[in-house]
Structures are given as C-alpha cells and as structure tokens.
Amino acid sequence: MLLHEMTQPEAAEALARGTAVVVTGSVEQHGSHLPLGTDYFAALTIAVRVGSRLGAPVVPVSPVGVAPYHMPWPGSLTLRPRTLIDLLVDVCGGLAAAGVCNVLVVNWHEGNTATIRLAADEAQQAHRVRVVVAETHIITNSLFPDEMEFTHAGSMETAAALAHDPGLVHLDRVAGGDPVSAAGDGHALFRRRDVFPVMSDFREVAVSGWYGSPANATPERAEEIMEAVADHVVAAFEDVRSQLDERSGRLPEESSE
C-alpha cells in the first residue's frame, strides 16, 4: 500500500516491520503514444506489486528524475542530481526514524542510476539503513529479452505503461520512430562500460526521440510480465538480504570504548 494513503497508526505498524519500498521516476518524452511519466508509472506499478508481496509500504519519492538529455522536448522535466540525492537521503532518514532498516529502491529510469548509488551511500552512512536497488528496466529485458526490447518507448515501456493504466497508452498515435538498428547502435555507445561518453542530448540516439516496436505489447501480456518482474525483485531482494546478513556477521564488532 502507498504510504501516503495510510493513516498514521497504519503507517507506524507497517514501517516497524523494517522494510520500505521507495519509487524513483522520470518525466520525459516518449513519443506521441506514451505518457511523459512512463518511467515513473513503470516503477510504481512494479513497486506496488513488490510492496504487496513483502508487506511493505510503498513511498513514491518523486515522479521527476535526472533526465537533462530529454529537455529539448517540451514537457520533459529534470532534477539536478544533488536534488534527487537530497530527496532520497531525507526520505530514508524519516523511514529510519520510524524503524525501517531495509530500503528497496525500485527504479526504471537509466538516468537515475548513478545518482541513486550516491544517495544510497550517503543514506547508509547518515541513517544506518541498508539500501538495495532494483533496476526494473534491466530486469524486464533480461527476463524477456526477445519480447521486451531494450529501446526507448518500444514494447517494454509500452507494456509497463499498459500494466499501470491502459488508458494512458495511445497506439493509434504511433508516428515517426527512428530505425531500431541505428538508434540501438547509438544507445549502445552511451551504455559502454569501458570507455564511454556521457549523453547530453537524446537526439544523439534517436532524432525523433524514440525507437522500438510499441505495437508488440498487449494489456494481457503486460500484466503477466510485470507480475513476473515483481516476483523476481522480491526473490532477489530476499536473497541479497540473506547474503548481506551472512557477510555482516563476519565483521568485527565495533568497540564501545
């Protein structure tokens, strides 16, 4: 359940169980067929499913993320990385004060990743919480690599938006996407892990702003896929926590002197 929809006593009881699910988003162009908030809606629909499975409250931090390279398109918004860091650290502080020791950040937007890592480090040092990050766009593509293409505004993001609210998807308005091969090569340049540039304008990937095959997604299949992604996040989160508990037990105890 969403934390802000709970009463205070309900929230206190839920948070005292020790885990909270935090949602990060992005408001950016996704062509003429998907909403600006696709990345936020994708993370939110998965986070709600994850929170239900874990019995943990869901905390949407901001629908806006770090997306300066989408700003050539009116309607796109961006935060400075420091702003998102401050939001996440402050939210983690409030959660920790209420008894939360494990924060699971559900993210869909690739542009947030570096900032989330910095925020996690700061929150862990300041508030003594453990932050675990679920990159759900990566998970979706890895679970269904042939069906959920790793493009922008293609089948994977269309499926995520459909699972959140089919009324926000307008496949009858699809127009003008870039060729998948050329745009994919451009995206791969910025996803290199050895020597890589930092994106400044998404038109360096796709002049139109998007590429992919949105028509391949259906509401029925979207629901099945998001359920599978949520199952994966929960299983992986529990595995990570188990391994961290084991490794933490190897650390020397802090001196009380």
C-alpha positions, -999 to 999 in steps of 0.1 A, spaced: 0 0 0 11 36 -7 25 51 25 7 84 19 -27 67 17 -23 51 51 -34 66 84 -6 74 109 -12 43 131 -13 21 100 20 36 87 37 32 121 28 -5 122 39 -12 86 72 7 89 80 -11 122 83 -43 102 115 -29 89 112 -27 52 100 1 28 98 3 -10 109 36 -25 100 46 -60 120 69 -83 107 81 -116 113 104 -146 91 128 -166 104 127 -202 92 125 -237 82 90 -250 69 99 -285 33 106 -293 20 72 -279 32 70 -243 28 94 -214 57 116 -202 56 98 -168 61 63 -183 93 56 -163 76 67 -131 44 46 -138 66 16 -147 85 18 -114 53 25 -95 33 -5 -109 61 -29 -101 68 -13 -67 31 -17 -56 33 -54 -65 65 -58 -47 53 -40 -16 22 -62 -15 44 -93 -16 67 -80 11 41 -65 33 60 -32 30 47 3 24 55 20 -9 69 55 -9 70 75 -42 98 100 -38 94 120 -70 79 114 -104 107 136 -118 142 122 -121 175 131 -137 169 135 -174 186 166 -188 191 150 -222 154 149 -228 149 186 -223 148 195 -260 113 182 -260 87 204 -242 71 187 -213 102 169 -202 115 178 -167 147 171 -149 162 174 -114 198 182 -106 215 150 -92 220 168 -59 183 174 -56 174 138 -61 201 128 -36 188 151 -10 152 138 -15 163 102 -12 185 108 18 159 128 36 132 102 29 155 74 42 160 95 73 123 96 81 119 59 73 148 50 96 134 71 124 102 50 121 120 17 124 129 9 88 163 -8 84 159 -20 47 151 3 19 144 -12 -15 146 15 -43 126 5 -74 139 24 -104 131 22 -141 149 52 -154 185 46 -165 194 83 -160 187 80 -122 211 51 -116 243 70 -108 225 94 -86 207 66 -67 241 50 -59 254 82 -45 222 88 -25 223 52 -12 259 56 1 250 89 18 218 75 34 236 44 46 263 65 63 239 91 78 209 69 88 222 34 93 198 19 68 207 -7 41 197 5 6 191 -21 -21 184 -10 -57 161 -28 -82 167 -17 -118 134 -29 -131 140 -20 -168 171 -42 -168 152 -70 -151 123 -68 -175 146 -70 -205 167 -98 -190 137 -119 -182 121 -114 -216 149 -104 -240 132 -113 -272 98 -98 -263 108 -68 -242 133 -49 -263 157 -25 -246 147 5 -266 130 38 -257 92 39 -259 92 5 -276 74 -27 -265 90 -29 -230 80 6 -219 46 3 -236 40 -29 -216 49 -11 -184 25 18 -191 -3 -7 -201 1 -25 -168 -2 7 -149 -31 22 -169 -41 12 -205 -59 45 -209 -26 63 -209 -13 44 -240 -23 56 -275 -10 31 -300 -32 47 -327 -9 77 -324 24 60 -331 44 80 -355 79 87 -367 102 65 -346 138 61 -356 151 29 -372 158 4 -345 192 -7 -357 207 28 -360 192 40 -327 202 9 -309 238 14 -320 236 50 -308 222 39 -274 249 12 -271 276 39 -274 264 55 -242 259 22 -224 295 11 -228 312 2 -196 349 5 -206 353 39 -223 321 58 -227 307 93 -234 280 109 -212 248 117 -230 239 154 -234 210 152 -259 189 121 -266 188 132 -303 223 117 -304 204 83 -301 171 90 -319 163 122 -337 126 116 -333 131 109 -295 120 73 -296 125 39 -313 112 4 -309 81 -17 -315 53 -5 -292 26 -24 -311 41 -57 -299 28 -51 -263 -7 -61 -252 -25 -54 -219 -29 -90 -211 8 -98 -217 19 -67 -199 2 -78 -167 19 -112 -168 53 -96 -174 50 -71 -146 39 -98 -122 70 -119 -132 92 -88 -127 78 -82 -93 83 -119 -84 120 -116 -95 125 -84 -75 112 -100 -43 132 -132 -47 164 -113 -55 159 -88 -26 154 -116 -1 185 -133 -15 205 -101 -12 194 -95 23 203 -131 33 237 -128 19 243 -94 35 232 -107 69 257 -136 65 285 -113 55 277 -87 82 281 -115 107 318 -117 97 325 -81 105 343 -74 138 321 -58 164 326 -20 169 344 -11 201 322 5 227 352 25 242 
